[in-house]
Each structure stands twice: as structure tokens, then as C-alpha cells.
Amino acid sequence: MTSSPLGLYRVSEPGPAGREPREPGSGQPDPAVPSPGPRGGGGTVLPQAAWRLDPDPRIQPDEVRVDVERLNLDAASFRQIRESTGGAPDAMRAAVLGTIATRGKMHNPVTGSGGMLTGVVAEVGPRSPLGLRAGMRIATLVSLSLTPLAITDGLTRWDASSEQIPCEGHAILFARSIAVPLPADLPMPLALAVFDVCGAPALTRRVVSAYRAGRGFADAGAGGAGAGGSAGRPGPVVAILGAAGKSGSLSAAAARAAGAAAVIGVVPTDAEAALLDESGLADAIVLADARDPVGLADAVAAAGGPADVTIVCVDVPGCEGGAILATAPGGTVVFFSMATSFSAAALGAEGMAADVTMLIGNGYAPGHAELALNLIRTNSAVRTLFERRVFHDRGDFSAHTAEKSPRKAAEPRGDGMARQGSTVATGKETS
């Protein structure tokens, strides 16, 4: 079979043949999964949906081989692996290696998600349209769940304290893949963290700009109305669940730049509330459990809601109902978390007679990488928050236990919003 721009040629096993996906943890390939058959054996299945890909380092004319330097697991996958293994470094390494060995890609069979990678371009096929050349240091902007991948160093340099994994191996990019050169002005771990979530601020800006222009979200385009939004109706109230995280903080900055009337940041712990308060990215801070639908909706309402736009950036399941209830009729909910159950969201909204538009943040919009980089370069609060998470907190910040005692409701300002830094409700763990 000839190569395909979608990578169909790399699908060696379309599905698990009736086997239930195993939870990673043993570090060994699943004995129920046979060795891959001839390349192209499952050409009717896209690589992301395939059970196994063929990471053969020999490339086709439209492919690119990358020498991998670092993997960046998505937040939901990292949390699941940490919790299922008890956080033991050897067990976490074995879980990641087992998944890659079994599936030929980093595709967590529990969360269905992967992450992204950085590396150096090793070989470029003569018909590759990606504009890459050998020796370029790049970041991929496509999921590891659809990227053929092989690891050769046993992840021995990974201490399992962060979702960023230094490693050696190779990966394959297709003609329809997306990759960008690593910026020279930012440290590589920081740039990787930004690229991993760069779809969130792009879609947030699009939705907020469209709201201000009085148009549907799909009419705004990736550029939206630009910084400051449109001269149409007043900006929306935007609630961000997980506002102190990487995607949440970038979304908060993007919402404000696009003309949001107010940004309500929802966080699960006092530690994250303090971090968000210090950044100044939110007009009101809500300490709440995003998995408690009624409690979350009441807390957001007390802080100036319900929200016209709700952005979900947490990495735990069960937040669908709360996000819907916290959103005003006719509003929009954007789900960026890979822990989201989209059937629960759809059926839950129907069951609550909630008239909200729900969007899946797919991680891509034209210009999304440059938008996120510009926010890091120009917004010192976002950069400080990112640097703290990447270089200091080592992935553990969102695991802090919140206070369990009730807290006072936020004191309203004259415009109905809570004072910046005030908190309401009680908190539990999200991200």
C-alpha cells in the first residue's frame, strides 16, 4: 500500500479485536495483543482510533522521522498513571513504556489521550509538505495518541515528578501532521508546556470575540475581533474551571484580551487560589469542587455569574454537570479537558433542560501556537505562573489537598462581581 497523508499506512492493528483496553501499569506489552501484522493492514481506520501503529523508522516519501528528546503527557493521562501506580517512579515509567510498546504510540487506553513531543528532525521525505529540514529542533502539535513512537532508553532520566519526560527514541510525522520550530527565546521545557495547551487560548479568544460581535462562535474565525474584542455588545462573563493551570491561565489571558467583561477563576485549593490571586488574571476567584454541580453553580453565581462562557480546563472526570449549570441560558461551554465524558455532557444538558452550546476544544486553530507564545512573551503574569509550574512545582501543585471547612461568600463589588482574590464554597482536588 502506498503512503497516506493521514498516516493510514502506519495502522498495523485497527482495533483490540474484542479485548478490553488494559490499564497501564505492568510495563509489559499486553500478551493478548498480537505482534503487528503487515503495514497497512488496517487502512480504513485513522491512526488516532487504531489500537496499534507501526513505528518503523523507515519513512515514506511524505513522512518525517524525528529523534525524540522529550514527551509531554497531557494532564489527564499523567494524573491517571500517577494515581493507578501510586506515584512510584518505577511503576510510572513501566506504565508509559508498556503503553508505547503495546500500541506503537503513547495512547493511554484509560483516558484515550496522549500528549505531544519535542525532538530533532532526523530525516525528511522528499514529498513532505511540512517545511521541515534535518537538524531542526521542533515541537509537534499533534497528539501522541496518533503519532508512531518508539522509545529506546527505558525512560531512565524521568523521575516521574512531572508530565515532561526526557527520553530517547524516534517518532514519525505524516503529511497532515503539525510541527513548529522551538522558539529560540524561551527555555525548551517552558515552550513545550505552552505548545501542549495552545489550542485553549485560541478557541477562547474566538468564542469571546464572537460573543462581543453578536455573532455565533463559528463566525468569528481564529483571529476573532483581535485584542480588545469588537465594538458590538458588552463582553461576556467568562468562568474558567482550573484557572490556575496552564491551559486555564492562558485562556484567562486570552479572554481578557478579547474583551471579556469579567473573568471568574475557579480553583480547587487555597494554594491555587493564592497563585491565581497573585497573577491578577481573574476578577473573582472561586474556591469550589468542579465535580459538585449545584455547589459550583451557586459559587459562580455568587461571584458574578452565571457565566456567558465557561471554559473547562480541569483534568478530573465528573465536571460536566457543574460547567453546564454554571452557564447562563444561551451561553457556551468549551470542554478542553481530556477527562470529559461528552455523552455525560450531552445527556446531562438535555436532562437539565439547559440551553447551552457545548464545544469540544480540539487543540487546533490556525495561528494557535503563535498566539499562545505571544501571550507568554507579553503577559508577565502568565509567564510567571507557567515558570512556577514548569520549573518549581514539578507537576504536584494540583495535587494539594484543599481546606474542607466552609468559607465565606465573596464580598460583592459595586458591579456585582466578587472582589479579586475572594473565594466561595469549599474545595477539593481538580487542576
N, C-alpha and C positions, 0 to 999 in steps of 0.2 A: 504494500500500500504506500502511496506517496504521502509526503508530509502534509500537514494541515495547519493553517494559521491559528486555529483554535487548539491545537495540540492533540487532536483525535488519535494521531499516530502513536502517542505515548500511553494510551489507555490499554493496559495489559490485562486487567480484570474488571469488567464493568460493575459487578456488584458482589456482595459477600455470599451469593448462592444460597440464600435462606438462613445463613448464620447470623445470629445477633451480634452487633458490634461489641467487642470486648472492651472493658475499661482498662486503659493502660496502667501499668504498674509492675508487671513482671520483668520488663526489659527484654523479653524474648519474643520473637515472631510468633504469632498465633498459629499453633500446629494445624488448626482447622482451615487455614488459608493456604492453598497450594502455591507452589512456585509459579511465577508469572509465565503465561504461555507466550506464543509468538506475538511480536509487537503488532499493534493494530487490531488485536483480537476483539476489542470492544468498541469499534469506531463509532457506534451510534450513541455512545454515552460521552458527555462532556467531562473533561478531566476533574472538575470540582466534584461532580457527582459520582465519579468512578471509585470503586473500592481500592484499586491499586494502580499506580502509574509505573512506567518503566523509566528509571533514571539513567539509562545507558549514556555514558559520556560522549559517545559518537553522535555528532549533531547532523541534522538535516540542513539543506541549503538556506532555509529561512529561520533557523534556530540560533540561539546564543548559549554558550556554556560559561558559567560564572564560577570562579573559585570562591567559595563561601568563607566569609570572615566572622559573621555574627548573625544569629537568628534572633528575632524579636517575637516572642509568643504574644498573642492577644490576651487581654486581661482575663477574659472568661476561661480560656484554656489554662493559663497559668494558675489561676485560683483552683480550678478543678483538679489539676495534677497535684498541687500542693496539698489540698485537703484529702485527696484519695490516698496519698502516700504518707500522710502525717508530717509532711515537710522535711523528711530526711533527705539530704542531698543525694546519696547514692540511689535511693528509691526514685527520686525525681528524675535523675539522669537516666535511669533504666527505663522509666516510663516514656520519656521522649524518644530515646533510642529505639525502644520496642515499637512505638508507633511508626517511626520513619522506616524501620526495617520491614515492618509488615505491609505498609501501604505505599512505599516509594515516594512519600511526601509527608509533611507534618500536618496531618489532618486528624485532629482529636476526635475519636469516634463517639465520645460522650457529648461534647459541646458542638461538634460539627465545624469548628473553627480552626484557624491555624496561626497566622501572623504574617511576618514579612522578613526580609533578609538584606544584608549588605555584603558586598564582595567585590572582587576584581574581575573584569571581563577577561576570560582566558581565550575564547575563540568565537569568532563571528562568522556565520554562514554568509556566502556571497549574496544571497537574496533576502537577508534580514532587513526589514524596514525600520528598525528601532533607532538607527542612527548611532549605534554604539561602536566602539573600536577597542581592540585588545589593549589592556593596561588601564582602562578607565575604572575608577572606584565608583560604584553605583549603589543605589538602594532600589529594590524592587517595590513597586506599588501595586502588586497583585498578591493575593493570598497564598500563603504556603499550602493551603488546602488544595491548590490546583497546580503547584509547582513541583515537577520531578526533582527529587532531592536525595542525596546520599551523603552520609557523614562518616568520616574515616578516623577521627581522633578520639572517639569514645566520650566526647564532651568533658574531657578531664579537667579543663580550665574553668568550668562552670561551677560556682559554689552554690547554685540554686537559690540565692537570695533575691535575685532579680529576674524579670522576664527576658532580659537580654542575655543571650547565650553565646560567648565566644567559642568558635569551633573551626574545624577544617572539613572540607568536603566540596561537593560541586552541586550546582543546580542548573536547570535548563529553562530558558525563556522561549516562548513561542512568538510568532509574528504579531499576535494580538496582545502580547504582554505589555506592561508599562514599567519603565525603569527611568530613573533620573540620576545624573551625576551627584555625588555627595558635595554639598557646598563647602568651599574652602574656608569660610569664615566661622564655621560652627564646629565644635567637637563632634566626632562621629557618633558617640552614644546619644548626644542631645539631638542631632539631626535625625537619627533613626527613630527616636521617640516621637518626634514631630511628624515624620512621614507615616508612622504607624497609624495616626489618627487624623490625617489631614483631610479626610472626607467630611468630618464632622463640622468644622467651621464653614466649609464651602456651602454645604446644604443649609446650615443655619442662616447664613447670610442670604441665601436665595429665598428662603421662606419669610424671613423678617422683611426683606426688601419688597417682596410681593405683597405682603400684608399692608405695608405703608402705601404702596401704589394702588391699593384697592383691587388687585388682580389675584387670580388663582396662583398657587405656588408654582405651577408648571410654566407660567407665562413669564416669569422673572428672568430666566436664563441664569447661567452660572455667575455672571458678573453682577446680577441683581441691579439695584439702583446705586451701587457703589457706597463708599463711606458716607455716612450721614443720611442714607436712605433717599426717599422720594419726597416730593412736595405734596403728596396725597394726604390721606388721613393720618392721625397721630399714630405713632409706633405702637407695637403690641407689648403687652406684659409677657415676658419670657421667663418660664421656670425651667431650671436645669437640674435634673437629678444626677448627683455625682459631680457637682460644680467644682470641687477642688481637685478633681482628677485631670489627666492630660487632655482627653477629648472634651471634658466639661469646661475646663478653663479656657481652651481655645474657642469653644462655642460661645462662652460668655463674652469674650472679647469681640468675636465676630458679630454677635447680636447687638452689642452696644454700638459698634462702628456702623452697622446697617440702620441704626435709628430706633432701637427698642426703647419704649417709654420707661421700662424698668426691667431689671434682671433680678429674679429671685433665685438664689443658690440654695439647693437642698443638699445637705451632707448628713452622714450618719453619726459622727462623733464630735466631741468637743475639740479634739486635736485638729480635725479637718475644718471645723468652724473657725478656729483660730487662724489656720493657714489661709483660708478664704478671706477672712476679715482683714488680715494683714495685706493681702493682694489688692483689695479695693475693687475687685472685679464684679461684685454683686451689690445691688442697692439694698437688699434684705437677705438675711441668712436664716434658713430654717433648719433646725436640727430635728430630723424625723427619720423614721424607718420607712423606706420607699416600698416595703412589702406590706405595709398596713394601709389599705386603700382609704378607709374613712379618716384615719389619723393624718395621713399625708394630705388629703384634700382639705381637711379642716385647717391644717397648719399653713398650707399655701394660701388659703383664703384669708387667714388672719394676717398674713404678711403682704396683702395687697392683691391677691388673686380673686377668682380663678384666673389661670393663665390663658392668654390667647394662643400661645405657642409653648408646648412642653417638649423639652429635649431630654431623652433618656440615655444616660451615659454610664449607668451602673453595671457591674459585672456579676450580679447575682440574679437568679430567676425569681419570678413572682412579683415583679414591679409593674405589670401591665395594667392591672385594675386601678392602682393608685394614680398612675400617669393619666389615665382616661378621666377619672373623677376630678383630678386637679385642673382639668382643662375646660374652658368655657364652651357652651354650645356654639357650634360653628368654628371652633378652634382647630388647631393642628397638633398632632403628637408625632414626633420623629423618634424612632427607635434606632439607636446606634449600638446598643448592647447585643453581643452575640449570645447572651443568656436569655434573650427574649423568646417567649413562645408566641409566635404570630397567630396560631389558632386561638390561644387564650385571649390575645388582644382582640381579635375579630369577634369571637363569640362573647367575650365579656362586654364589649361596647354594645353589641346587639342586645344582650340581656339587661343592660342598664339603660337602654334607650338613649344612648349617648350619641349625639350628632357631632362627631369629630372626624376629621380627615386623618388617617394614620399612614405614615410614610416609613419605608424601610431605608435606612441610610446605607447605601451600597458601597460607600468608601471611595467612590469616584465621581468627580465632576471636572469639567475642563478647567485647568488652572488651579486645581485644588492644592497641589504641592507648593506652588509659589505663594499662594495666599497664606498658607499656614506658616511658611518661612518668614514672610513679611511681618506677620503678627509677632513672631518670636523676636525678630530684629528690631521692631519699633515699639513694642509694648513691654516695658521693663517688668511689669507685674507678672505677665505670663511667663516671661523668660525666667524670672526668679523662682516661680513656682515649679517650672519644669526642671530647672537645675537642682532644686532641692530634692525632687522626686528621683531624678536620674542618678545624681551623684551622692546623695546623703541618705535618703530614706530607704533605698535599696529594695523597693517593692513591698515593704512591710507597713507603710503608713496606713493603708486602708484596712489593715487587719486589727487596728487598735480597738479595744472594747470601749463602747460609749458608756456614759453615765446612765444609770437606769432610773434615777429619780426624776419626777416631773419637773418641768421648767416653766417659768412664767411666759405668758404670751408676749410677743413683740409689742413694744410701745409704738402706736401708730404715729406717723408724721402728719403734717397738715394735708398732704396729698393722698392720704390713705395708705401709704406704704410704710412698712416697718423701718425703724432706724437701721442703718447699716451696722451689721455685726450683732444685731439682736437675734435671739433664737426662740423657737417654739417647739412644743411637743417633746417627745423622747426619742432617743436614737438607738439604733442597732447597726449592725455591720452592713454596709454596701461599699461602693467605691466611687 
